[in-house]
Amino acid sequence: MKLDILAFGAHPDDVELSCSGTLLKHIKAGKKVGLVDLTRGELGTRGTVAIRDSEAAEAAKILGLSVRENLNMQDCFFVNDKANKLEVVKIIRKYQPEIIIANAVSDRHPDHGRAAALVSEAAFLAGLIKVETASEGKKQDAWKTKAVYHYIQDRHIKPDFVIDITDLMPKKIEGIMAHKSQFYDPNSKEPLTPISTKEFLEFLEGRAIDFGRSIGVKYAEGFTVERTAGVKSLFDLM
């Protein structure tokens, strides 16, 4: 299955929190979108691997993803080495996305910046014909993705562009809350974490309002670029 957009997250809820409104917008426009989690979030304070797997599957249904896979790298301890790069190269060549979206280039959780670099470097390697990979015993062709963008996570990073998600914010929140073990639940007996408070959900809305205000809409998501972004006309800009 060829995808238009392939989003990567270090953990099973990274993409939902940071760019799922953008994914929903493109799915609504008829684009095929997939998501790859690098780890299963097994070292997270709340929930279990089985619970998180189930929640990720439910979120995928809510968002309308064409595919969701997990590369089963080690949470908190995966490294940006040859073996892991090649695993990401394989998945990029498998789905041949036009656009890749990856973790924030730096963030509170060290996995996020490391995942950003891993995916970015793998996207480059995926386009080299002398980097050989195979899937299900069949040699894969090289694939050059047109662009790699990075979403913004816990720490504020000035975006290079933002996308209006005003009408999709409720569905984004629904997708986030599919990961119910991780977020605010007044009846939960699990330990509090930085993302399980009611205030964190308010922070998410505030971040979307902040990005939206910059372009005169209610809610938006922000991204950074690896190379200069271009448009064909001044009228393509808001």
C-alpha positions as a printed Julia matrix, in Angstrom:
238×3 Matrix{Float64}:
   0.0     0.0    0.0
   1.44    3.35  -1.04
   0.8     6.19   1.4
   0.66    9.92   0.87
   1.77   10.71   4.44
   3.61    8.55   6.96
   3.82    9.86  10.53
   6.28    8.5   13.07
   6.13    8.67  16.85
   8.61    7.5   19.45
   5.64    6.47  21.63
   2.07    5.36  20.84
   0.45    8.71  21.67
   3.03   11.17  20.28
   1.35   11.64  16.93
  -2.17   11.93  18.36
  -1.03   14.68  20.73
   0.96   16.7   18.23
  -0.28   16.38  14.65
  -3.41   14.24  14.49
  -5.52   17.22  13.45
  -3.32   17.63  10.4
  -3.57   13.93   9.61
  -7.36   14.07   9.96
  -7.47   17.05   7.6
  -5.57   15.2    4.9
  -7.52   11.99   5.37
 -10.71   14.01   4.95
  -9.26   15.31   1.68
  -8.79   11.75   0.42
  -5.12   11.18   1.26
  -3.85    7.83   2.51
  -2.14    8.26   5.86
  -0.26    5.8    8.02
   1.41    5.87  11.43
   4.45    4.03  12.75
   5.26    3.9   16.46
   8.92    3.18  17.21
   8.27    1.72  20.68
   5.32    0.35  22.61
   5.75    2.87  25.41
   6.5     0.01  27.77
   8.35    2.14  30.31
   5.53    4.62  30.73
   4.35    5.02  34.33
   0.71    4.27  33.57
  -0.87    1.36  31.72
   0.64   -1.86  30.4
   1.95   -2.87  26.99
  -1.26   -4.76  26.25
  -3.41   -1.8   27.28
  -1.34    0.61  25.21
  -1.51   -1.67  22.17
  -5.3    -1.77  22.45
  -5.52    2.0   22.88
  -3.29    2.6   19.84
  -5.53    0.38  17.73
  -8.63    2.27  18.88
  -7.0     5.62  18.14
  -6.13    4.39  14.64
  -9.81    3.63  14.01
 -10.91    7.03  15.27
  -8.4     8.84  13.06
  -9.19    6.7   10.01
  -5.58    5.64   9.42
  -4.86    3.33   6.51
  -2.26    1.47   8.56
  -0.56    1.56  11.96
   2.58   -0.42  12.75
   4.99   -0.68  15.65
   8.72   -1.3   15.19
   9.15   -2.62  18.75
  12.26   -0.63  19.55
  13.2    -0.33  23.22
  11.41    2.51  25.0
  13.9     5.03  26.43
  16.87    2.96  25.27
  16.6     2.75  21.48
  19.59    4.27  19.72
  20.17    5.93  16.39
  22.34    3.13  15.02
  22.62    1.23  11.76
  20.19   -1.52  12.73
  17.4     0.84  13.75
  17.97    3.12  10.77
  17.57    0.15   8.45
  14.3    -0.84  10.15
  12.95    2.64   9.46
  14.32    2.55   5.89
  12.39   -0.68   5.32
   9.11    0.84   6.51
   9.63    3.96   4.38
  10.35    1.87   1.3
   7.38   -0.36   2.08
   4.87    2.51   2.1
   6.64    5.01  -0.2
   5.2     8.16   1.43
   5.38   11.52  -0.31
   5.66   13.25   3.09
   7.08   12.06   6.4
   6.16   13.67   9.71
   8.39   12.94  12.7
   8.93   13.86  16.34
  10.03   17.28  17.56
  13.71   17.97  16.94
  14.24   18.44  20.7
  11.92   17.98  23.65
  11.51   17.15  27.34
  11.56   13.4   26.68
  14.95   12.41  25.21
  13.31    9.78  22.99
  11.61   12.53  20.97
  14.69   14.31  19.67
  16.47   10.99  19.13
  13.5     9.68  17.13
  13.46   12.88  15.06
  17.08   12.36  14.04
  16.62    8.62  13.47
  13.67    9.07  11.12
  15.24   12.0    9.29
  18.46   10.12   8.61
  16.57    6.99   7.59
  14.49    9.02   5.13
  17.74   10.13   3.47
  19.15    6.6    3.42
  15.91    5.23   1.96
  16.68    7.16  -1.22
  20.13    5.66  -1.74
  20.14    2.76  -4.2
  23.26    1.24  -2.64
  21.58    0.91   0.75
  20.04   -2.53   0.31
  17.01   -3.73   2.25
  14.49   -6.52   1.82
  10.97   -7.1    3.08
   9.4   -10.56   3.19
  12.37  -11.88   1.21
  11.96   -9.37  -1.61
  14.53   -6.67  -2.34
  13.13   -3.18  -1.87
  13.56   -0.31  -4.29
  15.01    3.0   -3.09
  12.44    5.68  -2.26
  12.98    9.43  -1.99
  10.41   11.19   0.15
   9.64   14.75  -0.96
   9.76   16.32   2.5
  10.29   15.58   6.18
   8.48   17.78   8.68
   8.65   17.75  12.49
   5.71   18.34  14.8
   6.04   20.29  18.05
   5.57   18.55  21.38
   5.96   19.54  25.03
   8.57   22.29  24.69
   7.65   25.35  22.69
   9.44   25.61  19.36
   8.66   28.44  16.97
   6.9    26.79  14.01
   7.96   27.33  10.43
   4.35   26.84   9.36
   1.01   26.03  10.97
  -2.07   24.2    9.73
  -5.64   25.17  10.58
  -7.38   22.29  12.38
 -10.3    24.25  13.84
 -13.08   21.98  12.63
 -11.1    18.85  13.53
 -10.13   19.69  17.11
 -12.97   17.63  18.67
 -11.96   14.54  16.67
  -8.3    15.13  17.59
  -9.24   15.14  21.29
 -11.24   11.94  20.77
  -8.17   10.29  19.27
  -5.99   11.47  22.13
  -8.43   10.22  24.75
  -8.44    6.77  23.16
  -5.15    6.48  25.06
  -7.21    6.68  28.24
  -4.64    5.02  30.5
  -2.28    7.94  29.89
  -4.47   11.0   30.32
  -6.8    12.65  32.79
  -9.26   10.34  34.51
 -10.57   11.48  37.91
 -11.33    7.85  38.8
  -7.88    6.49  38.01
  -5.83    5.04  40.87
  -2.58    5.16  38.91
   0.25    7.61  39.76
   0.06   11.14  38.45
   2.35   11.99  35.56
   3.07   15.26  33.7
   0.48   14.3   31.06
  -2.25   12.77  33.24
  -3.49   15.99  34.83
  -6.52   17.99  33.78
  -4.18   20.94  33.26
  -2.31   19.04  30.54
  -5.46   18.82  28.43
  -5.93   22.56  28.94
  -2.33   23.05  27.85
  -3.0    21.14  24.63
  -5.94   23.37  23.82
  -3.93   26.46  24.71
  -1.09   25.41  22.41
  -3.55   24.9   19.56
  -5.13   28.3   20.27
  -1.69   29.94  20.31
  -0.76   28.46  16.93
  -4.21   29.26  15.56
  -4.02   32.88  16.65
  -0.92   33.37  14.5
  -3.0    32.8   11.35
  -6.35   34.12  12.56
  -8.1    30.8   13.23
  -9.23   29.12  16.44
  -6.98   26.04  16.47
  -3.84   25.04  14.57
  -0.86   22.68  14.71
   2.73   23.78  14.19
   5.62   22.2   12.32
   9.29   22.81  11.64
  11.02   22.09   8.34
  14.38   20.62   7.36
  14.67   22.63   4.17
  13.09   25.83   2.92
   9.42   25.34   2.17
   8.19   26.77  -1.14
   4.84   27.75  -2.57
   3.82   28.41  -6.16
   1.97   31.64  -5.44
   1.67   34.33  -2.8
  -2.02   33.41  -2.72
  -1.11   29.99  -1.32
  -0.14   31.77   1.9
  -2.69   32.79   4.51
